[in-house]
Amino acid sequence: MRRLLVTALALAAISPTAGAQTLFHEDFEGAKPLDGWGGNAGEIVEVDGGHVLHIIQPAGDEPPESAIATLSLPAEELRGKRITLRGRVRAEGLSAKPNDWNGVKVMLVLEVGEGREYPQLDLLSGSFPWGESFRVIRAPEELTAATLVLGLELVSGEAWFDEIMITEGSGIWDQGQRQAERFKGHDVERLRGAMHGPNFVEEDFRALVEDFGANHIRWQLNWVPMKEAEDWAQDLEAYDAWLAEALEDCDKAVALAEELGVLLLVDLHTPPGGRADGGVCRMFQERPYQEKLLEAWDIIARRYAGRTAVWAYDLINEPVEGIVADGCMDWRALATAATDVIRAVDPGKPVLVEPSPWGGPDGFETLVPLDRERVIYGFHMYLPHRFTHQGVGDNPVGFSYPGEIDGRQWDKEALREAMGAAAEFQERFNVHIHVGEFSAIRWAPENSAYRYLRDVIELFEEHGWDWTYHAFREWSGWSVEHTTDPDNQARAETPTDRELLMREWFGRNERPFGR
């Protein structure tokens, strides 16, 4: 039965903390549970003595349409609040998602003027049993309308929904302990650099350090091409062979970093098992992949134990949990286990943990710090995605910064707000933050990639965060050495504004050790 503005005392078992204020709860019981719902699909069925919402989209010759149920929510009860969206879902026979954001939907549509935001739960493809998922969201202060969406978007199959809730706050952070001292893991003012690898090219490595002035490199253990590798990584023997080869290039990077006096963050970019549709890491569905992750970190830690240039280990690039299967550890438990494996070999080695999903700043809303010392926390900054990734894949072009993007004005203060959860996490738990990736596509109109990069870097510096730009001499779309012309694949004859910006900040660097 749907209830608004009640206290969730009876629901403490599935809430982070008892007593959280419930703004919305739907368990599909009562005489008319679908009163007020719209959309084009949905029926109430009995399951194990209770009632749930069942939505089906038959397979056909044409691409499947969407089958959804929608309900308007009172925007005034959500406006400006930190809320938790959660629900129980199961699915059978889902077809592949056309895009990561399609598939089973437990989603809010939040309207601000003419713009919309679409926060949703991370759910799997194919078939999966009943499981609970949640996401913490900050509803905009300017919220004008809110709609709950349940169903199947552009996929065929069946899904069942129950216990859909929205609570105020999360209680997640109440479970973490504040550190007595903020651990950075280095003695210089700031680490500033770029992502590099996975293939070692000495000329490029030296250019980044000796010419540009970087004192820090995030070295990728990245199986490429990445799209194919998401499936290749399911073969654990093939994964072992790839990792052995990737570490040979990493050996060369570590040796040159020691010569040049710079610090490496070794990033396990390709996780064992790869990712299923929607980006969910298969290791959260199949235990052997979690065991392989621990084995991989044992191998890496033994290989580089005591090496001065290896600053820290980035445990998984952009983890995505989805609904964690029975017998598998959630991300915090798995990260703790990986940390213990590393520390058994190299006791003082720092580790870096990114939040799920996708290592974004909003992931800090649902991250509890590890109960371990010498841990650094990292995130990636690509907001707003429509600006930073315009013209990449099917993403439309024509977005300038600062400017209106999807109905919202994006400027430096909007960027500050978008990274707010990271800043709050840092202050609440007294931990150090590292920005492992950020970028803007070079052909953004009116040279606005430069203005975006200028503003985000100034915000990183304001908060005292270390950072690595994505990426150095990888794909030309992210290159600061290339012009704003997408058709010109040659490096610019004179430095671009973006290159000069990087050189300016790198010019402030101190060498962490050595010469």
Secondary structure, 3 states (H helix, E strand, C coil): CCECCEECHHHHHHCCCCCCEEEEEECCCCCCCCCCCEECCCEEEEECCEEEEEEEECCCCCCCCCEEEEEEECHHHHCCCEEEEEEEEEEECCCCCCCCCCEEEEEEEEEECCEEECCECCCCCCCEEEEEEEEEEECCCCCCEEEEEEEEECCCEEEEEEEEEEEECCCHHHHCCCCCCCCCCCCCCCCEEEEECCCCCHHHHHHHHHHCCCCEEEEEECCCCHHHHHHHCCCHHHHHHHHHHHHHHHHHHHHHHHHHCCEEEEEECCCCCCECHHHCEHHHCCHHHHHHHHHHHHHHHHHHCCCCCEEEEECCCCCCCCCCCCCCCCHHHHHHHHHHHHHHHCCCCCEEECCCCCCCHHHHHHCCCCCCCCEEEEEEECCCHHHHCCCCCCCCCCCCCCEEECCEEECHHHHHHHCHHHHHHHHHHCCCEEEEEECCCCCCHHHHHHHHHHHHHHHHHHHCCEEEECCCCCCHHHCCCECCCCCCCCECCCCCHHHHHHHHHHCCCCCCCCC
